[in-house]
């Protein structure tokens, strides 16, 4: 199982959980990290692998939906290059602001930003979810806020905590410890329903943005042409593992929930997600050569 990201992060840890569940059901699965190029190196490797069921990729919204639109060098259509096996999990995004900011709701934030055009900043790496989603919100809310580019998420979060930037929209898996510690204020989650761990935080739908529903996600794919019986066997094994209480409790530690379904469900979902994230990449005018 190829993970196109470095070891130790949430996606890698989730991949290793799925690998354990597959090992228990279909045979030994070894996780191999092939990071680099914003996930494109590992993605290309799996796309070119023999379609025999022995090489899989633990994909994500970043590698399968964002990267194809962001990286001109990738030249891979995931719907043609891969056989979707199973979705694994959904991970929500949350709108947070610096704790010293006066607004306490999304409505108050928008009014505050409109009264200060060009004075409110958000920071992120080019083409990352905080860049893309904050740009989408900027457009939908019709506010003049400034994108500050960073090389990495650690410095952008530090500057948000320090007040050099004022808000961001990023994964709850990253921001929840800072929210829980009272270091950042959550104003809304980018989902249709409230998140159980933040029951008092409204959704962006509730806050007047009915189309702002976009999760991060993970899923398992194989090279295109992998025999259907192998795909079905792996799908059944992933779903069986995700249905266990132990797996759901482990996912909850990453502010994630299991998403079970058929290979056809995943293909349809992937097509929708590629269109959605591709549109946001275009909106943000983000391209990496």
C-alpha positions in Angstrom: 0.0 0.0 0.0 1.6 3.2 -1.2 1.1 6.4 0.8 2.1 9.4 -1.2 2.8 11.4 1.9 5.6 11.3 4.6 5.2 9.0 7.5 3.7 10.1 10.8 0.8 12.3 9.6 -2.9 11.6 9.9 -3.2 10.1 6.4 -0.2 7.8 7.0 -1.6 6.7 10.3 -5.0 6.1 8.8 -3.4 4.1 6.0 -1.6 1.9 8.5 -4.9 1.3 10.3 -6.5 0.1 7.1 -3.5 -2.0 6.3 -3.9 -3.8 9.6 -7.6 -4.5 8.9 -6.7 -5.8 5.4 -3.9 -8.0 6.8 -6.3 -9.6 9.2 -8.7 -10.4 6.4 -6.9 -10.9 3.0 -3.2 -11.3 3.8 -0.1 -9.3 4.6 -0.2 -5.7 3.6 3.0 -3.6 3.8 2.7 0.2 3.9 5.4 2.1 1.9 5.7 5.9 2.0 6.6 7.6 -1.3 6.2 11.3 -0.6 7.2 14.2 -2.8 5.9 16.5 -5.4 2.8 17.2 -3.4 1.8 13.5 -3.6 2.4 13.2 -7.3 5.4 10.9 -7.1 3.5 8.1 -5.2 0.4 8.7 -7.4 2.4 8.2 -10.6 4.1 5.1 -9.2 0.8 3.4 -8.5 -0.8 4.5 -11.8 2.0 2.7 -13.6 2.0 -0.4 -11.5 0.7 -3.8 -12.7 -3.0 -4.1 -12.2 -2.7 -7.4 -10.2 -4.0 -6.3 -6.8 -0.5 -6.3 -5.2 0.0 -2.5 -5.4 -2.6 -0.2 -3.9 -2.6 3.5 -3.0 -4.1 5.1 0.1 -5.5 8.2 -1.6 -7.1 11.3 -0.3 -8.8 14.5 -1.5 -5.4 16.0 -1.7 -3.8 13.4 -4.0 -6.9 12.3 -6.0 -8.9 15.5 -6.3 -6.7 18.6 -5.7 -3.3 17.4 -7.2 -4.7 16.6 -10.6 -6.0 20.1 -11.0 -3.0 21.8 -9.3 0.1 20.1 -10.7 0.4 20.5 -14.5 3.2 17.8 -14.5 0.9 15.1 -13.0 -1.0 14.4 -16.3 -3.2 11.8 -14.6 -7.0 11.5 -14.6 -7.7 9.4 -11.5 -10.9 8.1 -13.0 -9.0 6.6 -15.8 -5.7 5.7 -14.0 -7.2 4.0 -11.0 -9.8 1.4 -10.0 -11.6 2.9 -7.0 -11.9 0.2 -4.2 -13.4 1.9 -1.1 -13.8 5.2 0.6 -12.4 5.2 4.1 -13.2 8.3 6.0 -14.4 11.9 6.0 -12.5 14.7 7.8 -14.2 18.1 8.3 -12.9 21.5 7.7 -13.4 24.3 10.2 -13.3 28.1 10.0 -11.2 29.6 12.8 -10.0 33.0 13.7 -7.3 34.5 16.0 -8.7 34.5 19.5 -8.3 38.3 19.8 -10.5 39.0 16.8 -13.8 40.7 17.9 -16.3 38.7 15.7 -18.0 35.8 17.4 -20.1 34.6 14.4 -19.6 34.2 10.7 -22.0 37.1 10.1 -20.0 39.3 12.4 -16.8 38.3 10.7 -18.0 39.1 7.3 -19.3 42.5 8.5 -16.0 43.2 10.2 -14.0 42.3 7.0 -16.2 44.4 4.8 -15.6 47.4 7.1 -11.8 46.8 6.6 -11.2 45.9 3.0 -7.7 44.6 2.4 -6.8 44.6 6.1 -7.7 41.0 7.0 -5.2 38.2 6.1 -5.2 34.5 5.8 -2.0 32.4 5.3 -1.4 29.0 3.7 0.8 27.1 1.4 -0.1 27.5 -2.3 -2.8 25.1 -3.3 -3.4 23.7 0.1 -6.9 23.4 1.6 -6.5 26.5 3.7 -5.6 28.5 0.6 -8.3 27.0 -1.6 -11.2 27.0 1.0 -10.4 30.5 2.4 -10.4 31.8 -1.2 -13.7 30.1 -1.8 -15.2 31.8 1.3 -13.7 35.1 0.2 -15.5 34.8 -3.1 -18.8 33.6 -1.6 -18.9 36.2 1.2 -17.7 39.0 -1.2 -15.0 40.2 1.1 -11.6 41.7 0.3 -9.2 39.7 2.4 -5.5 39.0 1.5 -3.8 35.7 0.9 -0.3 35.5 2.5 1.7 32.5 1.0 3.7 30.3 3.3 6.1 27.4 2.6 4.6 25.2 5.3 1.6 24.9 7.5 3.5 25.1 10.8 4.6 28.7 10.2 1.2 29.8 8.9 -0.5 28.4 12.1 2.1 30.1 14.3 1.4 33.4 12.6 -2.4 32.9 13.0 -1.9 32.3 16.7 0.4 35.3 16.9 -2.1 37.6 15.1 -0.1 38.2 12.0 -2.9 36.6 10.1 -6.5 36.6 11.2 -8.4 33.5 10.0 -8.2 30.2 8.1 -10.2 27.3 7.0 -8.4 24.0 7.6 -8.8 20.4 8.7 -10.3 19.9 12.2 -7.7 17.2 12.7 -5.0 19.9 12.7 -6.9 22.7 14.5 -8.9 20.8 17.1 -6.2 20.7 19.8 -5.8 24.5 19.4 -9.5 25.0 19.6 -9.8 22.8 22.7 -6.9 24.7 24.3 -8.7 28.0 23.7 -6.0 29.3 21.4 -8.2 29.7 18.3 -12.0 30.5 18.0 -14.1 28.3 15.8 -16.9 30.1 13.9 -18.3 27.4 11.7 -17.6 23.9 10.3 -17.8 23.4 6.5 -20.4 20.6 6.6 -24.2 20.1 6.3 -24.4 18.9 9.9 -22.7 20.0 13.1 -19.7 18.0 14.2 -20.2 15.9 17.3 -17.0 17.2 19.0 -18.0 20.8 18.4 -21.8 20.7 19.0 -22.1 24.4 19.8 -20.3 25.5 16.6 -22.7 26.1 13.7 -22.2 25.0 10.1 -21.5 27.3 7.2 -24.8 26.1 5.9 -26.5 27.5 9.0 -24.5 30.6 8.7 -25.9 31.5 5.3 -23.6 29.6 2.9 -25.7 26.6 1.7 -23.2 25.3 -0.8 -20.1 25.4 1.5 -20.1 21.7 2.3 -16.7 20.2 1.6 -14.9 17.5 3.6 -11.4 16.2 3.2 -11.5 12.4 2.7 -9.4 9.3 2.3 -9.9 6.1 0.2 -8.2 3.1 -1.4 -7.5 2.7 -5.1 -5.7 0.2 -7.3 -4.2 0.6 -10.8 -6.9 0.7 -13.6 -7.6 -2.8 -14.9 -7.3 -4.5 -11.6 -9.7 -7.6 -11.8 -13.1 -7.0 -10.4 -13.0 -9.9 -8.0 -9.9 -8.5 -6.4 -11.5 -5.1 -6.1 -14.6 -6.6 -4.5 -12.6 -8.7 -2.1 -10.6 -5.6 -0.9 -13.8 -3.5 -0.7 -15.5 -6.1 1.5 -12.4 -6.3 3.7 -12.1 -2.5 4.1 -15.8 -2.1 4.9 -15.7 -4.9 7.5 -12.7 -3.3 9.2 -14.3 0.2 9.2 -17.5 -1.2 10.7 -15.7 -2.3 13.9 -15.9 -0.1 17.0 -12.2 -0.2 17.4 -11.6 1.4 13.9 -14.3 4.0 14.5 -12.7 5.0 17.8 -9.3 5.3 16.1 -10.8 7.4 13.4 -12.4 9.7 16.0 -9.0 10.5 17.3 -8.4 12.2 13.9 -11.7 14.0 13.9 -12.8 11.6 11.2 -15.8 9.4 10.6 -15.9 6.1 8.5 -17.5 6.3 5.1 -18.5 2.8 3.9 -19.6 2.1 0.3 -19.2 0.1 -2.9 -16.5 0.7 -5.5 -19.3 2.3 -7.6 -20.1 4.7 -4.7 -16.4 5.6 -4.6 -16.2 6.2 -8.3 -19.2 8.5 -8.3 -17.9 10.3 -5.2 -14.5 10.7 -6.7 -15.9 12.2 -9.9 -17.9 14.7 -7.8 -15.0 15.6 -5.7 -12.6 16.1 -8.6 -15.1 18.5 -10.1 -15.6 20.4 -6.9 -11.9 20.7 -5.9 -10.9 21.4 -9.5 -13.3 24.3 -9.6 -11.8 25.7 -6.3 -8.3 25.4 -7.7 -9.3 27.3 -10.8 -11.0 29.9 -8.7 -7.9 30.4 -6.6 -5.8 30.6 -9.8 -3.4 28.0 -8.2 -1.1 26.1 -10.5 2.2 24.4 -9.8 4.4 23.4 -12.7 
